Amino acid sequence: MAESVELEAGGRLVKVSNPGKVYYPEPGYTKLDVAVYYQAVAEAVLRGLRDRPTTLQRFVDGVEGESFYQKRAPKNTPEWLPTARISFPSGRYADEICPTEPAAVLWAANLGCLTFHPWPVRRDDTDHPDELRIDLDPQPGTDFTDAVRAAHQLREVLAEHGLRGWPKTSGGRGLHVYVPIRPQWTFAEVRRCAIALGRALEHRMPDQVTTNWWKEERGVKVFVDYNQMARDRTIASAYSLRARPQATVSTPLHWVELDEVTPLDFTLRTVPVRLAEVGDPNAEQGDEVFGLESVLELAERQERDHGLGELPYPPDHPKAPGEPPRVQPSRARKTP
């Protein structure tokens, strides 16, 4: 195979080097297969990336090699690809790429990016999320079917607060549900809403759902990972490839499809066909944006009436007011 090929995307030619390099050994998919996939879904994946600071999860030696997260825009970033400055919990900052056109998707794929991790903000305001993201993460002993059951109940919880969510597979066993919101709340406030909704779901399904941060306390349940709404935490974008042997894809679904599919239905080969045949379930996401007033009131009631306040942040975050100790419960019990 040639040392490089050129693919067209949005009127630009993008060079793909080492096209024959194997990225997914099990099915034998190459770097060119990955690039052609992203060429086919570029407009759809761009729907979730446009104007968002985006971290690139790069696998330059394929899924069986080492990977790393590229947070800062590479030195060879083309002049037509804008960036935005984002700040980390530490107070440090970085300039991240903000894709605005299909060629940016292919350019990143040529760098070995398999999975795009966009922030839930736009480049013109990087401190106020415009998406509430809820991550339903099945713990050991549970699976995709359990996440689906939780998602259906979550849909009802959202509706009670005047919200509408868009579901997608994670590419693994989990599900993500996104709610477009007005960008007027801080990360801390939107994270508080994720906690409140998770607790409401946990109240409905106490034997199936948990918001416990510590793994030893989660049990055989679906974990609502509320910290995915903390600053500098991101979720694989819609139509991102995942580093799974079968080259699965994080795929948007209609609610009526949830009970009919499995994550393995959506791969590098099947998703472009699906898009061409049924379109993108996310096409209308963002046409209407929602407010969080009702959920913030729920959070206040949960704290006032039941003593349910702050929950632990990830370890790299500064200690938050009212946050419980960041000590694993079993260790805390052993401390004199």
N, C-alpha and C positions, 0 to 999 in steps of 0.2 A: 504494500500500500504506500501511497505517496507520503512524504514527510509532513505535508500539510494539505488541507483543503480549505476552500472558502465557501461559506454559507451566507445566503442573503437573509436579512431580517429588517423589516421596516425601511427598506431602501438603502441599507448599509451592507457592505460585505464584511463578514467577520472571519478572521483566520482561525482555523482549528488545527493546532499542531499535534503531532503524534496520534493521528486519528485511529490507528489500529491498536492502541494500547488497551488492554482488557481492564475494564473497571468492575464488572460483575462476573466473576469466574464461573459461577454455577450455570447461568444461562448463556454465558459467553458474550455478554454485551460489552461493546468497546466504547472508547471515548467518543467516537463518531456517532454511535448509537445514542449516547447521552445528548450530544449536541443536536442531532436530528430530532430527538424527542422535544428538547426545549425550543427548537425552531417551530415545531408543530403547535406547541401550547403557549408560545411566547405571549400572545395577547391575553390569554386567560391568567397566566401566572403574573403578568404585569398588573392585572387588576388588584392583586393583593400587595404589590410592591411599589406601585407608583408614588413617587415623592416621599417614600418612607426610608429613613436611615436603615440600611440592611447589612447585617452580618453574613458573611459567606462561610459556610461550613465546607471546607475543601478537603478532598481526598485525592491527592495528586498521584497516589499509587493504587487507586481503586479502593473498594470497600474493605478489602482484607489488609490494607496498609494503615499507617498512622493518619489521623486526621487532625485538623486544627481549625479554630475559628478566626477568620480574618475580620477584625473589627475596624481597623484603620484602612482607609482607602489605599490600595497599593500605589507605589510610585509611578507605575505605568498606566494609571487610570487615564482613559482618553479624555480630551478636553470637553467633549460633548456630554460626558456623564457627570452630572452635578453631585455635590456632596453637602452634608449638613453636619454641624457640630453637635455632638451629644455629650452629656456629662454622666459620669459613672457615680455610684454611691460613694466612692472614695473621694470625690471632688475632682478627680482627673477627667480629662475629656479626650475625644477623638473625633476626627472628621470621617464619617462613613459615607459610602456611596448611596445615592438615592435614585434608583432606576426610574427613567421617564420614557423609555422607548424599548422596543423589542430587542434591539441590538445589544443592550446592556445585559440581557439574560444570556445571550450566546457568548458574549465577552467573558462573563463570569464562569460559564460552563467550560470555556477553554482553559480557565485557571484551575480546573478540577473541582469547581463548586458543584456539589450534588444537591445540597439543601440550602435554601434561602431562609434567613431568619430576620424578617422585618420587625422593626419596633412598631408599637401600636400608636405611633404619632406621625405627623407629616413634617416635612423639613422647614415649613414656615412657623412651626410652634412645636418644639421638641419636648416641652414640659407638660403638655396636656393631651393625654390619650384621646383618640377618637374611635377607639374600639375597646369594648369590654370583652376579654377573652376568657373563656371558662374551659379548663382542661380536665377532662374526665379520664383518670389514669387507673386502669385496672391493676390491682395488686396481685401478687402470687396467689394462685388458686381461683382467680377470676379471669374473665376473658372479654372479648368484644361484645358478646351477647349481654353481659352484665352492664357494660358501658351503654349499650343501646337502651336497656331498661331505665337506667338512670337518666339518659338524655330525654326520653319521653316525659319523665316526671319533671325534669328541669324546664322543658318547654312550657309546662303548665305553670310552674313557679314564675317564669319570666312573664307569661301572659297576665298573671295576677298583678304585676307591676307595670303593665302597659308596654312591655318590651317584646321584641321579636328577635329570635336567634337564627343563625345560619349554621348548620352542622357540617362537619367534614371529618373524614377519617384522619387519624394521625399518621397512617402508614404502617402502624403497628397494631396493638390491641385496643388502643384508646380512641376517644372522640374529642374533637374540639367544637365548641359552639361560640360563634362570634356575634356580638351585638353592636351595631354602629351607634355611636353616641356623640353628643355635642362635645367639642373639645373645650370644656370649661371647668373640668375637675382635675385635680392633681393626681399623680400616680398613687399617692397614699389614699386618696379618697376613692379612686376606682378600685384599688386593691381591697379596700374595706367593703365595697359592694360585692366583690367576688367572694369574700368571706361570708357576708350576710346571705347571699344566694346559696352558697355551699351549705351553710348551716340550715337554711330552710329546706334544702333537698335532703340533708341528713335527717332532719326531723321527720320527713315523710317516709324515708327509707332507712331507719336506724340500723337494720341488719345487713344492709347492702352498700351503704355510702358512709364515708368518713371525711372529716376535715382535719384529722390528727396529723400534725406535721411529722412527728417521730414515727419511723417505720415500725418500731416495735409495738406501737399502739394502734396501728391501722387495721390489723386483722385481715381476714379474707373479704375485702370490700373494694369498692371503687373509690379512689382518693380524689377529692376535688382539690387540685393543686392551685390554690389561691395565689401562691407566690409567683406564678407566671405573670401576674399583673404588677409585680414589683419592678422598679426601675432597673433597666439592663437585663431583664429576663425576656426572652423571645420564644416564639413557637414557630415551628416549620410552616412555611407559607402554603397556601393552597397550590396544588400542582407541583410541589417540590418532590423530587425523588428522595427516597430514604436509603440509608446504608444497610439495607436488608438483602439477604442473598437473592431474593426473587425480584429485586428492583421495584418494590412497591412504591406507591405515590400517595401523598396526602391529598385526598380527593373530596371535593364538595359534593354533598348529596341533597336531594329533596327529602323532607321528613318522611314521606311515605315509603322511601326506599330503605330506610334503616333496617327494617326487619327482613329484608330480602337479600342482603349482600354480606360479603365477608371482605376483610382487608385485602386478601389475595386476589380479589376480582379486579383490583386496580393496580396496574403495573405500567412500566415503560412502554409496553406494546399495546395494552388495551385502552389506556386513557385517551390517546389521540383519537382512536376510533370512537370512543364514547363521546368525546367533545364534538366530533363531526356529526354524529347521529342525533344526540339529544341536547347539545348545547351546554352552557355553563350554568349550573344552579345558582352560582354567585353573581349572575349578571345584574340582578337588581339590588344586590347588597350595597348599602350606602345611599340608595335613592331616598330613603327616609332615615333620619337620625333620631335618636331617642334621648330622653332625659333620665337622670338617675335619682331624682328627688325622692321618689317612692322607696327606692332601695336603701337610700341613706336614712330615711325615717325607720325602715325595718331594722337597720343596724343599730340605731339609737334605742329602739324598743328591746332588741335582744340584749343590749348591755344593761339598760335600766331595769328590765323586768326579770332577767335571768342571769345577770352577771357575766354575760358573754362579751368580753372585750377583745383586746388585741391578741394576735397570734404571732408566733415566732417568724422573723424575717430570715432570709438566707444568711449564711455566716459572714459574707463579705459586706453586709450592710451595717451602717451605724445602728446602735441600739435606739429603738424607737420609744417614745413616751408610752408607758403602760405596757410595754412588751414583757411577756413572761420570761423567766430565765432560759437562756439557750443551753440548757444542760439536758442531756439524754435522761429521761425519767429513771431508768434503771441505775444510772450512775448517781443521780441525785439522791436516790434512796440509800445508797451505800456511803454517802458523805456524812461524817459524824456532825 
